[in-house]
Amino acid sequence: MASSATLDVTPAESLWQRTIGLIGRTRLDDDEAMLFERCASIHTFFMRMPIDVVFLDADQRVIRTVPNVAPWRPIVGCKSAHAVLELAAGAIQRRSIRLGDVLRLRTPATSDVLEYLEKGKPEKT
Protein backbone atom coordinates (compact mmCIF):
# COMPACT_ATOMS: atom_id res chain seq x y z
CA MET A 1 0.00 0.00 0.00
CA ALA A 2 1.36 3.42 -0.96
CA SER A 3 2.13 5.84 1.81
CA SER A 4 2.98 9.50 2.09
CA ALA A 5 6.11 10.96 3.62
CA THR A 6 7.37 14.51 4.07
CA LEU A 7 10.96 15.19 3.08
CA ASP A 8 12.95 18.38 3.54
CA VAL A 9 14.72 19.05 0.26
CA THR A 10 17.12 21.57 -1.23
CA PRO A 11 16.04 22.38 -4.76
CA ALA A 12 18.74 22.64 -7.43
CA GLU A 13 17.26 25.65 -9.19
CA SER A 14 20.02 27.60 -10.90
CA LEU A 15 22.16 26.26 -13.72
CA TRP A 16 25.13 26.27 -11.32
CA GLN A 17 23.25 24.31 -8.63
CA ARG A 18 22.03 21.79 -11.21
CA THR A 19 25.53 21.40 -12.65
CA ILE A 20 27.33 20.98 -9.33
CA GLY A 21 24.60 19.13 -7.38
CA LEU A 22 26.33 17.07 -4.69
CA ILE A 23 29.78 17.11 -6.32
CA GLY A 24 32.43 17.82 -3.72
CA ARG A 25 30.34 16.68 -0.80
CA THR A 26 31.85 13.89 1.30
CA ARG A 27 28.66 13.02 3.14
CA LEU A 28 24.95 13.68 3.17
CA ASP A 29 22.98 13.69 6.42
CA ASP A 30 19.98 11.37 6.72
CA ASP A 31 17.61 14.33 6.67
CA GLU A 32 19.14 15.94 3.57
CA ALA A 33 17.99 15.54 -0.03
CA MET A 34 18.59 17.45 -3.24
CA LEU A 35 15.71 17.88 -5.68
CA PHE A 36 16.18 18.25 -9.43
CA GLU A 37 12.89 19.27 -11.05
CA ARG A 38 12.29 18.87 -14.79
CA CYS A 39 14.87 16.11 -14.77
CA ALA A 40 14.72 12.44 -15.74
CA SER A 41 18.32 11.29 -15.32
CA ILE A 42 21.46 11.87 -13.28
CA HIS A 43 25.08 10.73 -13.16
CA THR A 44 27.51 10.43 -10.29
CA PHE A 45 30.69 11.51 -12.07
CA PHE A 46 33.05 13.45 -9.78
CA MET A 47 31.03 12.50 -6.69
CA ARG A 48 32.81 11.26 -3.59
CA MET A 49 30.05 9.18 -2.00
CA PRO A 50 27.29 6.77 -2.96
CA ILE A 51 23.71 8.07 -3.03
CA ASP A 52 20.15 6.77 -3.24
CA VAL A 53 18.13 8.07 -6.18
CA VAL A 54 14.34 8.42 -6.32
CA PHE A 55 12.49 9.30 -9.51
CA LEU A 56 9.15 11.11 -9.20
CA ASP A 57 6.28 11.83 -11.56
CA ALA A 58 4.53 15.22 -11.71
CA ASP A 59 2.39 14.29 -8.67
CA GLN A 60 5.52 13.49 -6.61
CA ARG A 61 4.69 9.79 -6.79
CA VAL A 62 7.69 7.46 -6.63
CA ILE A 63 8.06 5.72 -10.00
CA ARG A 64 11.59 4.30 -9.62
CA THR A 65 14.15 3.88 -6.86
CA VAL A 66 17.84 3.15 -7.29
CA PRO A 67 19.61 2.51 -4.00
CA ASN A 68 23.31 2.91 -3.34
CA VAL A 69 24.50 4.37 -6.66
CA ALA A 70 28.30 4.45 -6.48
CA PRO A 71 30.39 7.44 -7.58
CA TRP A 72 31.49 7.61 -11.20
CA ARG A 73 28.44 5.87 -12.62
CA PRO A 74 27.06 6.88 -16.01
CA ILE A 75 23.53 8.11 -16.46
CA VAL A 76 20.84 6.62 -14.25
CA GLY A 77 17.42 7.55 -15.55
CA CYS A 78 13.70 7.04 -15.84
CA LYS A 79 12.11 8.23 -19.07
CA SER A 80 8.79 9.28 -17.52
CA ALA A 81 10.27 11.08 -14.50
CA HIS A 82 9.42 14.68 -13.77
CA ALA A 83 11.92 15.09 -10.92
CA VAL A 84 14.84 13.32 -9.26
CA LEU A 85 15.73 13.21 -5.58
CA GLU A 86 19.28 12.46 -4.46
CA LEU A 87 19.46 11.17 -0.89
CA ALA A 88 22.06 9.71 1.44
CA ALA A 89 22.91 6.11 0.65
CA GLY A 90 20.53 3.86 2.58
CA ALA A 91 17.80 6.51 2.90
CA ILE A 92 15.37 4.61 0.67
CA GLN A 93 15.44 1.66 3.06
CA ARG A 94 15.58 3.73 6.28
CA ARG A 95 12.60 5.85 5.20
CA SER A 96 10.75 2.85 3.70
CA ILE A 97 10.29 4.66 0.38
CA ARG A 98 8.47 2.40 -2.07
CA LEU A 99 7.12 2.56 -5.59
CA GLY A 100 3.76 4.33 -5.58
CA ASP A 101 4.48 6.41 -2.46
CA VAL A 102 3.53 10.06 -2.78
CA LEU A 103 6.24 12.23 -1.28
CA ARG A 104 5.55 15.61 0.22
CA LEU A 105 8.55 17.78 -0.53
CA ARG A 106 9.27 20.67 1.77
CA THR A 107 11.77 23.27 0.59
CA PRO A 108 13.02 26.13 2.75
CA ALA A 109 10.60 28.43 0.90
CA THR A 110 7.57 26.17 1.43
CA SER A 111 8.22 25.17 5.05
CA ASP A 112 6.30 28.12 6.50
CA VAL A 113 3.40 27.62 4.08
CA LEU A 114 3.10 23.91 4.92
CA GLU A 115 3.25 24.64 8.64
CA TYR A 116 0.47 27.20 8.20
CA LEU A 117 -1.68 24.72 6.27
CA GLU A 118 -1.09 21.94 8.80
CA LYS A 119 -1.76 24.08 11.90
CA GLY A 120 -4.41 26.35 10.45
CA LYS A 121 -4.77 30.09 10.55
CA PRO A 122 -3.48 31.61 13.80
CA GLU A 123 -6.11 33.04 16.11
CA LYS A 124 -6.36 36.81 16.39
CA THR A 125 -5.54 38.20 19.80
C-alpha positions as CSV (number, residue, x, y, z in Angstrom):
1,M,0.0,0.0,0.0
2,A,1.4,3.4,-1.0
3,S,2.1,5.8,1.8
4,S,3.0,9.5,2.1
5,A,6.1,11.0,3.6
6,T,7.4,14.5,4.1
7,L,11.0,15.2,3.1
8,D,13.0,18.4,3.5
9,V,14.7,19.0,0.3
10,T,17.1,21.6,-1.2
11,P,16.0,22.4,-4.8
12,A,18.7,22.6,-7.4
13,E,17.3,25.7,-9.2
14,S,20.0,27.6,-10.9
15,L,22.2,26.3,-13.7
16,W,25.1,26.3,-11.3
17,Q,23.2,24.3,-8.6
18,R,22.0,21.8,-11.2
19,T,25.5,21.4,-12.7
20,I,27.3,21.0,-9.3
21,G,24.6,19.1,-7.4
22,L,26.3,17.1,-4.7
23,I,29.8,17.1,-6.3
24,G,32.4,17.8,-3.7
25,R,30.3,16.7,-0.8
26,T,31.8,13.9,1.3
27,R,28.7,13.0,3.1
28,L,24.9,13.7,3.2
29,D,23.0,13.7,6.4
30,D,20.0,11.4,6.7
31,D,17.6,14.3,6.7
32,E,19.1,15.9,3.6
33,A,18.0,15.5,0.0
34,M,18.6,17.4,-3.2
35,L,15.7,17.9,-5.7
36,F,16.2,18.3,-9.4
37,E,12.9,19.3,-11.0
38,R,12.3,18.9,-14.8
39,C,14.9,16.1,-14.8
40,A,14.7,12.4,-15.7
41,S,18.3,11.3,-15.3
42,I,21.5,11.9,-13.3
43,H,25.1,10.7,-13.2
44,T,27.5,10.4,-10.3
45,F,30.7,11.5,-12.1
46,F,33.1,13.4,-9.8
47,M,31.0,12.5,-6.7
48,R,32.8,11.3,-3.6
49,M,30.1,9.2,-2.0
50,P,27.3,6.8,-3.0
51,I,23.7,8.1,-3.0
52,D,20.2,6.8,-3.2
53,V,18.1,8.1,-6.2
54,V,14.3,8.4,-6.3
55,F,12.5,9.3,-9.5
56,L,9.1,11.1,-9.2
57,D,6.3,11.8,-11.6
58,A,4.5,15.2,-11.7
59,D,2.4,14.3,-8.7
60,Q,5.5,13.5,-6.6
61,R,4.7,9.8,-6.8
62,V,7.7,7.5,-6.6
63,I,8.1,5.7,-10.0
64,R,11.6,4.3,-9.6
65,T,14.2,3.9,-6.9
66,V,17.8,3.2,-7.3
67,P,19.6,2.5,-4.0
68,N,23.3,2.9,-3.3
69,V,24.5,4.4,-6.7
70,A,28.3,4.4,-6.5
71,P,30.4,7.4,-7.6
72,W,31.5,7.6,-11.2
73,R,28.4,5.9,-12.6
74,P,27.1,6.9,-16.0
75,I,23.5,8.1,-16.5
76,V,20.8,6.6,-14.3
77,G,17.4,7.5,-15.6
78,C,13.7,7.0,-15.8
79,K,12.1,8.2,-19.1
80,S,8.8,9.3,-17.5
81,A,10.3,11.1,-14.5
82,H,9.4,14.7,-13.8
83,A,11.9,15.1,-10.9
84,V,14.8,13.3,-9.3
85,L,15.7,13.2,-5.6
86,E,19.3,12.5,-4.5
87,L,19.5,11.2,-0.9
88,A,22.1,9.7,1.4
89,A,22.9,6.1,0.7
90,G,20.5,3.9,2.6
91,A,17.8,6.5,2.9
92,I,15.4,4.6,0.7
93,Q,15.4,1.7,3.1
94,R,15.6,3.7,6.3
95,R,12.6,5.8,5.2
96,S,10.7,2.9,3.7
97,I,10.3,4.7,0.4
98,R,8.5,2.4,-2.1
99,L,7.1,2.6,-5.6
100,G,3.8,4.3,-5.6
101,D,4.5,6.4,-2.5
102,V,3.5,10.1,-2.8
103,L,6.2,12.2,-1.3
104,R,5.5,15.6,0.2
105,L,8.5,17.8,-0.5
106,R,9.3,20.7,1.8
107,T,11.8,23.3,0.6
108,P,13.0,26.1,2.8
109,A,10.6,28.4,0.9
110,T,7.6,26.2,1.4
111,S,8.2,25.2,5.1
112,D,6.3,28.1,6.5
113,V,3.4,27.6,4.1
114,L,3.1,23.9,4.9
115,E,3.2,24.6,8.6
116,Y,0.5,27.2,8.2
117,L,-1.7,24.7,6.3
118,E,-1.1,21.9,8.8
119,K,-1.8,24.1,11.9
120,G,-4.4,26.3,10.4
121,K,-4.8,30.1,10.6
122,P,-3.5,31.6,13.8
123,E,-6.1,33.0,16.1
124,K,-6.4,36.8,16.4
125,T,-5.5,38.2,19.8
